[in-house]
Amino acid sequence: MFTNTIISNKILAIARERGLLKSVCPSEIARMLFQNDWHSHMEQIRKVAIALEKLGKVIITQNGIPVSTDFIEGPIRIKISKL
């Protein structure tokens, strides 16, 4: 079982790798960490991403626009907030 720390580190590493202009889909992170049953871990990935956003480490977007994590519905993407 992967801990939230491992998930958090993976999100940050991939987001940093992509840089300030690109983002990562939570499903990409899930597939990297949970290859066979990635879909069942999507909620955990999203929760960790939201926690990182609240700490100011990432930006959560929908359609390329930053959104409030208090009211998100539907697909999100994750961007690093600063390098």
C-alpha positions in Angstrom: 0.0 0.0 0.0 1.3 3.4 -1.0 1.2 6.1 1.6 0.0 9.6 1.0 3.7 10.7 1.3 4.7 8.5 -1.6 1.8 9.8 -3.7 2.6 13.4 -2.7 6.2 12.9 -3.7 5.2 11.4 -7.1 2.8 14.3 -7.8 5.4 16.9 -7.0 8.1 15.1 -9.0 6.0 14.8 -12.1 4.6 18.3 -11.8 8.1 19.8 -11.4 9.3 17.7 -14.4 6.5 19.2 -16.5 7.3 22.7 -15.4 5.1 25.8 -14.9 3.4 25.7 -18.3 2.2 22.0 -18.3 0.1 19.9 -16.0 -0.5 16.3 -15.1 -3.7 14.4 -14.9 -4.3 12.5 -11.6 -4.9 9.4 -13.6 -1.3 9.5 -14.9 -0.1 9.5 -11.3 -2.5 6.6 -10.4 -1.3 4.6 -13.4 2.4 5.1 -12.5 1.8 4.0 -8.9 -1.0 1.4 -9.2 -0.6 -0.1 -12.6 -3.2 -2.9 -12.3 -5.9 -1.2 -10.3 -5.2 2.5 -10.8 -8.8 3.5 -11.1 -9.7 2.4 -7.5 -7.0 4.9 -6.2 -8.2 8.0 -8.1 -10.0 9.5 -5.1 -6.8 9.1 -2.9 -4.7 10.8 -5.6 -7.2 13.6 -5.9 -7.3 14.1 -2.1 -3.5 14.2 -1.9 -3.4 16.7 -4.8 -6.0 18.9 -3.0 -3.9 18.8 0.2 -0.8 19.9 -1.8 -2.9 22.7 -3.3 -3.9 23.9 0.2 -0.2 24.0 1.1 0.5 26.1 -1.9 2.7 23.5 -3.6 0.5 22.9 -6.7 -2.3 24.5 -8.6 -5.5 22.5 -9.4 -7.0 23.5 -12.8 -10.0 22.7 -14.9 -9.9 23.6 -18.6 -6.6 25.3 -17.9 -8.1 27.7 -15.3 -7.2 27.5 -11.5 -10.2 26.4 -9.5 -11.2 26.5 -5.8 -10.6 23.0 -4.4 -13.6 23.5 -2.1 -16.0 23.2 -5.1 -14.4 21.0 -7.8 -16.5 18.7 -9.8 -15.3 16.7 -12.8 -11.8 16.2 -14.2 -8.9 18.1 -12.8 -5.2 18.7 -13.7 -2.3 19.4 -11.4 0.4 22.0 -12.0 3.4 22.9 -10.0 3.0 26.3 -8.3 6.6 27.3 -8.5 9.9 25.7 -9.4 
